[in-house]
């Protein structure tokens, strides 16, 4: 194995998982340690195998560009809570939850004419062992209001998405 490249090792790991003829795979940051030039090849293999075998895959990543390339549906989480869930293209094109908006705004845009302002979010993330009351994102959310501090938002259907945000609560 020491003579294999990072991309070859990742392909080997995928082959080991698939040899069991599984219907379900969890890929946790599968290309995060690979050189950019190798990532596309590994992701193409991943997509091809997934599509050919009808495989269900959970792809865990912080890289929205890669998520957009690989996933049909995206769930955005913060401190273990679902913030937004929906079709990947819809989430990337028009994020609804303030946290998702901040994530999308933080992705560099190669065309300066299409750049967008980063969404200001508050201080560092809270300690996950002692999350804030109410909405776990409230201390960093630029749109937080009183209810966010006292009540945990429930996940609710909003069009083709599911959101946990008081801004979209009809009550």
C-alpha positions in Angstrom: 0.0 0.0 0.0 2.9 2.4 0.6 3.5 2.5 -3.2 0.0 3.6 -4.0 -1.0 7.2 -4.5 -3.7 8.8 -2.4 -6.2 8.5 -5.3 -5.3 4.8 -5.7 -5.7 4.2 -2.0 -9.2 5.9 -2.0 -10.3 3.7 -5.0 -9.0 0.7 -3.1 -11.1 1.6 0.0 -14.2 2.1 -2.2 -13.6 -1.3 -3.8 -13.3 -3.0 -0.4 -16.6 -1.5 0.7 -18.3 -2.4 -2.6 -17.0 -6.0 -2.8 -19.5 -6.9 0.0 -22.3 -5.9 -2.5 -23.7 -3.5 0.0 -26.7 -1.2 -0.9 -25.5 1.6 1.4 -22.2 3.4 1.9 -21.1 6.2 4.2 -18.3 8.3 2.8 -16.9 10.7 5.4 -14.7 13.3 3.7 -13.5 10.7 1.2 -11.4 13.2 -0.8 -10.4 15.8 1.7 -6.8 14.6 2.0 -6.3 14.3 -1.8 -4.7 16.7 -4.2 -7.2 18.7 -6.2 -6.0 17.1 -9.4 -6.9 13.6 -8.0 -10.2 14.5 -6.4 -12.2 14.7 -9.7 -11.1 11.2 -10.7 -12.1 9.7 -7.4 -15.4 11.5 -7.4 -16.1 10.4 -10.9 -15.5 6.8 -9.9 -17.7 7.3 -6.8 -20.6 8.8 -8.9 -20.3 6.1 -11.6 -20.3 3.2 -9.1 -23.2 4.8 -7.2 -25.3 5.2 -10.4 -24.4 1.9 -12.0 -25.1 -0.2 -8.8 -28.1 1.9 -7.6 -26.1 2.5 -4.4 -27.4 4.8 -1.6 -24.6 6.9 -0.3 -24.3 9.4 2.6 -21.5 11.8 1.6 -20.3 13.7 4.7 -18.3 16.9 3.8 -17.7 20.5 4.6 -16.9 21.2 0.9 -20.1 22.5 -0.8 -18.6 22.4 -4.2 -17.9 18.7 -3.9 -21.3 18.1 -2.3 -22.9 19.8 -5.3 -21.0 17.6 -7.7 -21.8 14.3 -6.0 -25.1 14.7 -4.2 -28.7 14.9 -5.4 -30.0 15.8 -1.9 -28.3 17.7 0.9 -28.8 17.9 4.6 -27.1 20.9 6.3 -26.4 20.3 9.9 -25.0 22.5 12.7 -24.0 21.1 16.1 -25.8 17.8 15.2 -29.1 19.5 14.3 -30.7 19.6 10.9 -30.9 23.2 9.7 -31.9 22.6 6.1 -32.7 19.6 3.9 -33.6 19.5 0.2 -32.4 19.1 -3.4 -28.8 20.0 -3.6 -29.1 22.4 -6.5 -32.0 24.3 -4.8 -30.0 24.6 -1.6 -26.9 25.9 -3.4 -28.8 28.3 -5.7 -31.2 29.6 -3.1 -30.3 28.7 0.5 -33.1 29.5 2.9 -31.6 28.9 6.4 -29.2 31.6 7.6 -26.5 29.0 8.4 -26.8 27.6 4.9 -26.7 31.1 3.4 -23.5 31.7 5.3 -22.0 28.4 4.1 -22.9 29.2 0.4 -21.6 32.8 0.7 -18.3 31.5 2.0 -17.6 29.5 -1.1 -15.2 31.4 -3.3 -16.6 32.3 -6.7 -14.1 32.2 -9.6 -15.9 35.0 -11.5 -15.3 38.4 -9.7 -18.4 39.8 -11.5 -20.5 37.2 -9.7 -18.9 37.5 -6.2 -21.2 37.7 -3.2 -20.7 39.3 0.2 -20.0 36.8 3.0 -22.9 36.6 5.4 -21.6 37.9 8.8 -22.0 35.3 11.5 -21.3 35.9 15.1 -18.5 34.7 17.3 -17.1 31.2 17.3 -19.2 28.0 17.5 -20.5 27.1 21.0 -19.3 24.1 22.9 -21.2 21.1 21.5 -21.3 19.7 25.0 -23.2 22.7 26.2 -25.2 24.1 23.3 -27.2 27.2 23.7 -30.9 27.1 24.6 -33.4 27.4 21.8 -31.9 27.4 18.3 -28.3 26.1 18.4 -27.3 28.6 15.7 -28.8 31.7 17.4 -25.6 33.1 18.9 -24.0 33.3 15.4 -27.2 34.1 13.4 -27.4 37.6 12.0 -31.2 37.2 11.8 -31.9 35.8 15.3 -34.7 37.3 17.4 -36.1 36.6 20.9 -37.9 33.4 20.1 -34.7 31.8 18.9 -33.2 32.0 22.4 -36.2 30.3 24.1 -37.6 27.8 21.7 -36.0 25.0 19.6 -37.2 25.4 16.0 -39.0 22.3 14.7 -38.1 20.9 11.3 -40.9 21.8 9.0 -41.7 21.5 5.3 -41.2 24.7 3.2 -41.7 24.0 -0.5 -39.3 21.3 -1.6 -37.2 21.7 1.6 -37.3 21.0 5.3 -36.1 23.7 7.6 -35.5 24.2 11.3 -35.8 28.0 11.6 -38.3 30.3 13.3 -38.1 32.7 10.3 -40.1 30.2 8.3 -42.5 29.1 11.1 -46.1 30.0 10.1 -47.2 30.3 13.7 
